[in-house]
Amino acid sequence: MNNSNSTEALIRELEDRRFQAIVDGEFELFADHAHPDLSYAHSNGVVDTVESYLKKCHDGFYVYHRVDHPISAIRVEGNIALVFGEMNADITAGGTAKSLRNKTLAVWINDTEACAWKLLAFQPTPIA
């Protein structure tokens, strides 16, 4: 497996882990995968930092019941990986049950200080 293929496989695994962590309520595991400067956008336009997102999760504002996240492509450019895909989910947000269907872009950075790939940004766009 060449370096590009091994990086792509690792990013796919990290995407699986971060989504499973929020479904399982393992928010510290999600935090382990997040860059300190994470910009986490939601399909309603709200943008959270890692701290504000995790607070909402801990407080029960966001409860993830199911997440399906097919990946259509991963593009690695230097120390950045762009993940193009979808996020289809059943969640409760602010006490309201919602079914989400989004196209997504996740940005991962190979953080040399942490010696690990970290989620730097997430941007969903609702599918009509």
C-alpha positions as CSV (number, residue, x, y, z in Angstrom):
1,M,0.0,0.0,0.0
2,N,1.5,3.3,-1.0
3,N,1.6,6.3,1.4
4,S,-1.4,8.0,-0.2
5,N,-3.5,4.8,0.1
6,S,-2.4,4.3,3.7
7,T,-3.2,7.9,4.6
8,E,-6.6,7.6,2.9
9,A,-7.3,4.4,4.9
10,L,-6.3,6.1,8.1
11,I,-8.6,9.1,7.4
12,R,-11.5,6.7,6.7
13,E,-10.9,5.0,10.0
14,L,-10.7,8.4,11.9
15,E,-14.0,9.5,10.3
16,D,-15.6,6.2,11.4
17,R,-14.2,6.7,14.9
18,R,-15.3,10.3,15.3
19,F,-18.9,9.7,14.2
20,Q,-19.2,6.5,16.3
21,A,-17.9,8.5,19.3
22,I,-20.7,11.0,19.1
23,V,-23.3,8.3,18.6
24,D,-21.9,6.3,21.6
25,G,-21.7,9.5,23.7
26,E,-17.9,9.1,24.0
27,F,-17.3,12.8,23.7
28,E,-13.7,12.6,25.1
29,L,-12.9,10.2,22.3
30,F,-14.3,12.8,19.8
31,A,-12.2,15.5,21.5
32,D,-9.1,13.3,21.1
33,H,-9.6,13.5,17.3
34,A,-10.4,17.2,17.2
35,H,-7.8,19.9,16.5
36,P,-7.9,22.7,19.2
37,D,-8.9,25.2,16.5
38,L,-11.8,23.0,15.2
39,S,-14.5,24.9,13.4
40,Y,-17.6,22.6,13.5
41,A,-20.5,23.9,11.4
42,H,-24.0,22.6,11.5
43,S,-26.6,22.4,8.7
44,N,-28.5,25.3,10.3
45,G,-25.5,27.6,9.9
46,V,-24.4,27.6,13.6
47,V,-20.6,27.2,14.0
48,D,-19.1,25.7,17.2
49,T,-15.6,25.5,18.5
50,V,-14.5,22.2,19.9
51,E,-15.3,23.4,23.4
52,S,-18.8,24.8,22.6
53,Y,-19.7,21.7,20.6
54,L,-18.6,19.3,23.3
55,K,-20.5,21.4,25.9
56,K,-23.7,21.0,23.9
57,C,-23.1,17.3,23.6
58,H,-22.4,16.9,27.3
59,D,-25.5,19.0,28.2
60,G,-27.7,16.8,25.9
61,F,-28.5,19.6,23.4
62,Y,-27.2,17.3,20.6
63,V,-28.1,13.6,21.0
64,Y,-27.1,11.4,18.0
65,H,-29.2,8.3,17.6
66,R,-27.8,7.1,14.2
67,V,-25.2,8.5,11.7
68,D,-24.4,7.1,8.3
69,H,-21.5,8.8,6.6
70,P,-20.6,7.5,3.2
71,I,-17.4,9.0,1.8
72,S,-17.3,9.7,-1.9
73,A,-13.6,10.9,-2.1
74,I,-10.6,11.8,-0.1
75,R,-8.0,14.2,-1.4
76,V,-4.7,14.5,0.4
77,E,-2.6,17.6,-0.2
78,G,0.5,17.7,1.9
79,N,-0.5,17.7,5.5
80,I,-4.2,18.3,4.7
81,A,-6.9,15.7,3.9
82,L,-10.2,16.8,2.4
83,V,-13.0,14.3,2.9
84,F,-16.0,14.7,0.6
85,G,-19.1,12.7,1.6
86,E,-22.4,12.7,3.3
87,M,-23.8,12.7,6.8
88,N,-27.2,11.2,7.2
89,A,-28.4,11.1,10.7
90,D,-31.2,10.9,13.2
91,I,-30.6,13.3,16.1
92,T,-32.3,15.3,18.8
93,A,-31.2,18.9,18.7
94,G,-32.5,21.2,21.4
95,G,-35.2,18.7,22.3
96,T,-36.5,18.4,18.7
97,A,-36.1,15.1,16.7
98,K,-34.5,15.7,13.3
99,S,-33.5,13.6,10.4
100,L,-30.5,15.1,8.6
101,R,-29.4,14.5,5.0
102,N,-26.2,16.5,4.2
103,K,-23.3,16.7,1.8
104,T,-20.2,17.2,3.9
105,L,-16.7,18.4,3.8
106,A,-14.4,17.4,6.6
107,V,-10.8,18.8,6.8
108,W,-8.1,16.9,8.6
109,I,-4.7,18.2,9.3
110,N,-1.6,16.2,10.1
111,D,-0.7,18.0,13.3
112,T,3.1,17.7,13.8
113,E,2.9,18.8,17.5
114,A,0.3,16.1,18.3
115,C,2.0,13.6,15.9
116,A,-1.5,12.7,14.7
117,W,-4.2,13.6,12.2
118,K,-6.8,16.0,13.8
119,L,-10.2,17.2,12.6
120,L,-9.8,20.9,11.8
121,A,-13.1,21.7,10.1
122,F,-16.5,20.2,9.3
123,Q,-19.1,21.8,7.0
124,P,-22.4,20.2,6.1
125,T,-24.8,21.4,3.4
126,P,-28.4,20.1,3.5
127,I,-29.5,18.1,0.5
128,A,-32.9,19.3,-0.7
